[in-house]
Every structure is written in structure tokens, then in C-alpha cells.
Amino acid sequence: MSNVLEELATSRVKAKAAAKKLELSALKKLIHSLTIALESEEKRIKEKEEKDRINKIQKINQLLAENGL
């Protein structure tokens, strides 16, 4: 993440100051783009967690089958 985005993410005051420099339409577009990026990242993380969970279950089932349980 760029330093600018990190600063805005951690400081409400800096985020408000930066927002005041933008026209309302540009601010709305920025918020929309960031919302889409957030949703995409949340989806990616959720899919990875689900894949990891399935892999763990498969490994456990394989170990159980190998040990005759």
C-alpha cells in the first residue's frame, strides 16, 4: 500500500483533509473504487480460507483412512 493510502487509512483527520481537496463527484468515484477493491480482497481472502479449510479436512480424512479409522 502506498504511504498516502496508509496515512489516510490510519488518520481520520488526514482523510477528511484530503477529501476536502476533491470535488464531490471525484470523492464518490474514489469511495466506489475503494469499496470495489475492498469487496474483491474480502472475497479473495474468504476463498483462500475456504480452500485451506477443505485441504485440511482432506488431509485429516486421508490420515484417518491410512490408519483404518
N, C-alpha and C positions, 0 to 999 in steps of 0.2 A: 504494500500500500504506500502511496506517496506520502511525504511528510505533510502536505497540505490536508489531505483527507484524514490522516491520523489526528492532526490538530483539531480539525472540525469535529471529528468523532468524539474527541475527549473533552472539548470545551464548548459548552452551550453559548457562551458569550462570543467566542470567535465564530461559531456557526451563524449566530444572528447577525454579526457584523458583516460577514461575507454575504449573507442572504440579502442584506440591505443594498449591496452593490449591484445586485441583479434586478432586471425587470421581472415583474411578476410572472410573465409567460416563461421566461428562461428559468426561473426558480421552480416553477411547476414541472417543466421538462426535466430538470435535474433530479427532482424528487421522484418523478416517474421512472427515470433511468436507474436511479439507485434502488428503487423498490423492485424493479425487474431483476437487477443484479443480486439483490438480497434473496429474492424468491428462488432464483436459479441456484445460488450457493446452498441455500437450505435444502433444496431438492437433491442436489449432488451429495451432500453430507448424509441425508436420510437414506439415499440409495446405497451409499457405501456402507453405512451401518447395517442395513438390511442384508447386504451381500456378505459382510463379515459374520453376521449372526447365522446365516444359512450355512456358511463354511464351517463354523464351529459346531453346529448341530450335525453336519455331515461327518466331521471328524470324530465326534463322540459316538455317533451311530456306527462308524467303521470300527472304532476301538471295541465297542460292545460286541459287534459281530465277530471280530477276531478272537475275542475271549469267550465266545459262546454264551454271551448273556443276552 
